[in-house]
Structure formats: structure tokens, C-alpha cells
Amino acid sequence: MPRILVRDFTVPGAAIDVNRHVHNLEYLRWMQDIAIEHSAARGWTQERYQAAGIAWVVRSHSIEYLRPAFAGDALSLLTWVADLRSRSSLRKYLLWRPGDRQVLAQAETRWVLVEAGSGRARAIPGELRSSFEIVSDQDEVLGLLHHDAAAGPHTRAKAVDG
């Protein structure tokens, strides 16, 4: 089960805005997609959440754009869980361009667990909590990137167990 999930992809032309770089809404879409993918890799598929009667909702997003990304860029998007509180979780993301070894964006989302029927926040059950390992040190993530960059670009999504 991956502690840090890495998804490698190429920026499609449809992601580009009028300024000829990736539109900010694409970052949000990519963040949500990889969060769902990481949760499923940890054993929590959408079907499992539905069966348990729970769902995650976003309380807040924060994205720091450091450098632009362009159509055709080969990128790596990483995600990990940075904390688990009683009713919420902080998930972090890092967008990396292996070609020039640059961090393009760093982001985080505060997710709140809710009852699917009522939308009320609820405590994270032990079974869900124990499915995720906390990665609190972003230096671990950056070290992984620099190590992988030296080994060459990724060719597909991969999980990092650490």
C-alpha cells in the first residue's frame, strides 16, 4: 500500500488556457483525481465509502504556483496524507517536472469526513484511519523526487511505499 502515490502523465493540449500554460482548474482536477486514486490504492474505493455511508468533502484548497506547465510537458504528480485529525485529513500534493527537475506547484487540501446521508462531519473510524500512513516530512518527498530524477523519468503511475 503506497504511502506516497506518484502519477506520471503528459499535459494534454486541452489543459492549456489563453495564456498558453496549464489552466488553474486543471491542477484542482488532477489533485482530486490522484486523491481518489491514492485512497483506492489504500483499500478505500468509492464503493467502499458508499457501503460505509461516508464521504470526504473539501473544506479548503491551497495551491502555490511556482512555475508554469505547458502542453506536452511530462510531469509527475505526487500525493500523500500529512495528518489525520478526529474528523479531517490534510492531503498534500507536489507537481514536479522531471525534465528540468523543477517543482511547478505545491498544494494541500483539508478534507472532512461526513455522513453520506446528512453531510454532517463525523469522526474518522479506526478502520479508515489505520489505512493511511502519515508522511509529515516534505523533505522525504523531495528526496524521493531527486533520487528518481537521477534514475530517469517515470513511465507510468507508481506507488511509493517508503
TAQUIMO-V607532 format. One record per residue. N is the residue number from 1. RES is the residue in one letter. PHI is phi as a letter, one per 20 degrees, with the letter a starting at -180 (999 if undefined). BURIAL is + if it has 16 or more other C-alpha atoms within 10 Angstrom, else -. D_CENTER is the distance of its C-alpha to the mean C-alpha in Angstrom with 1 decimal. Layout:
# TAQUIMO-V607532
N|RES|PHI|BURIAL|D_CENTER + N|RES|PHI|BURIAL|D_CENTER
This chain:
# TAQUIMO-V607532
1|M|999|+|14.9 + 2|P|f|+|12.0 + 3|R|f|+|11.1 + 4|I|c|+|8.6 + 5|L|d|+|7.3 + 6|V|d|+|8.3 + 7|R|d|+|9.0 + 8|D|d|+|12.1 + 9|F|b|+|13.6 + 10|T|d|-|16.4 + 11|V|f|+|16.4 + 12|P|f|-|18.7 + 13|G|g|-|21.7 + 14|A|f|-|20.8 + 15|A|e|+|17.9 + 16|I|e|+|20.5 + 17|D|d|-|22.2 + 18|V|f|-|25.8 + 19|N|e|-|25.1 + 20|R|m|-|24.2 + 21|H|c|+|20.6 + 22|V|f|+|17.3 + 23|H|f|+|17.5 + 24|N|f|-|15.4 + 25|L|f|-|14.6 + 26|E|f|-|13.0 + 27|Y|g|+|10.2 + 28|L|f|-|9.7 + 29|R|f|-|10.2 + 30|W|f|-|7.7 + 31|M|f|+|4.9 + 32|Q|f|-|6.9 + 33|D|f|-|7.6 + 34|I|f|+|4.7 + 35|A|f|+|4.6 + 36|I|f|-|8.2 + 37|E|f|+|8.4 + 38|H|f|+|7.2 + 39|S|f|+|9.6 + 40|A|f|+|12.1 + 41|A|f|+|12.1 + 42|R|e|+|13.0 + 43|G|n|-|15.7 + 44|W|d|+|14.7 + 45|T|f|-|15.1 + 46|Q|g|-|15.9 + 47|E|f|-|19.5 + 48|R|f|-|19.4 + 49|Y|f|+|18.1 + 50|Q|f|-|20.9 + 51|A|f|-|23.4 + 52|A|e|-|22.6 + 53|G|m|-|23.0 + 54|I|c|+|19.8 + 55|A|b|+|16.7 + 56|W|e|+|13.9 + 57|V|c|+|14.5 + 58|V|e|-|13.1 + 59|R|e|-|15.4 + 60|S|b|-|14.1 + 61|H|c|-|11.7 + 62|S|c|-|12.4 + 63|I|c|+|11.9 + 64|E|d|-|14.2 + 65|Y|e|-|15.3 + 66|L|d|-|17.1 + 67|R|b|-|18.2 + 68|P|f|-|18.5 + 69|A|d|+|17.2 + 70|F|c|+|19.8 + 71|A|g|-|20.6 + 72|G|n|-|20.8 + 73|D|f|-|18.6 + 74|A|e|+|16.9 + 75|L|c|+|13.4 + 76|S|c|+|10.7 + 77|L|d|+|7.0 + 78|L|d|+|5.5 + 79|T|b|+|3.2 + 80|W|b|+|6.1 + 81|V|e|+|8.4 + 82|A|e|+|10.8 + 83|D|a|+|13.5 + 84|L|c|+|15.0 + 85|R|e|-|17.9 + 86|S|f|-|20.5 + 87|R|c|-|19.0 + 88|S|b|+|15.5 + 89|S|b|+|12.3 + 90|L|d|+|10.4 + 91|R|d|+|6.7 + 92|K|d|+|6.0 + 93|Y|b|+|4.6 + 94|L|b|+|7.5 + 95|L|d|+|9.2 + 96|W|c|+|12.2 + 97|R|d|+|15.4 + 98|P|f|+|17.2 + 99|G|g|-|20.5 + 100|D|d|-|21.2 + 101|R|l|-|18.8 + 102|Q|d|-|17.5 + 103|V|e|+|14.4 + 104|L|e|+|14.2 + 105|A|b|+|11.8 + 106|Q|c|+|10.1 + 107|A|b|+|8.6 + 108|E|b|+|8.2 + 109|T|c|+|8.8 + 110|R|e|+|11.6 + 111|W|e|+|11.8 + 112|V|d|+|15.4 + 113|L|e|+|16.8 + 114|V|c|+|19.7 + 115|E|f|+|22.6 + 116|A|f|+|22.2 + 117|G|f|-|25.9 + 118|S|d|-|26.4 + 119|G|m|-|23.0 + 120|R|e|-|24.1 + 121|A|f|+|21.8 + 122|R|b|-|22.4 + 123|A|f|-|22.0 + 124|I|f|+|19.3 + 125|P|f|-|21.5 + 126|G|g|-|22.0 + 127|E|f|-|21.0 + 128|L|f|-|17.5 + 129|R|g|-|17.3 + 130|S|f|-|18.6 + 131|S|e|-|16.0 + 132|F|c|+|13.3 + 133|E|e|+|14.0 + 134|I|e|+|13.4 + 135|V|d|+|12.4 + 136|S|e|-|14.2 + 137|D|d|-|15.2 + 138|Q|f|-|13.2 + 139|D|f|-|16.3 + 140|E|f|-|15.3 + 141|V|f|+|12.2 + 142|L|f|-|14.5 + 143|G|f|-|17.2 + 144|L|f|-|15.3 + 145|L|f|+|14.7 + 146|H|f|-|18.4 + 147|H|f|-|19.6 + 148|D|f|-|17.9 + 149|A|f|+|19.2 + 150|A|f|-|22.6 + 151|A|e|-|22.5 + 152|G|o|-|21.7 + 153|P|f|-|18.9 + 154|H|f|+|16.8 + 155|T|d|-|18.2 + 156|R|a|-|15.6 + 157|A|f|-|12.3 + 158|K|b|-|12.7 + 159|A|d|+|11.8 + 160|V|d|-|12.8 + 161|D|e|-|14.9 + 162|G|m|-|16.4
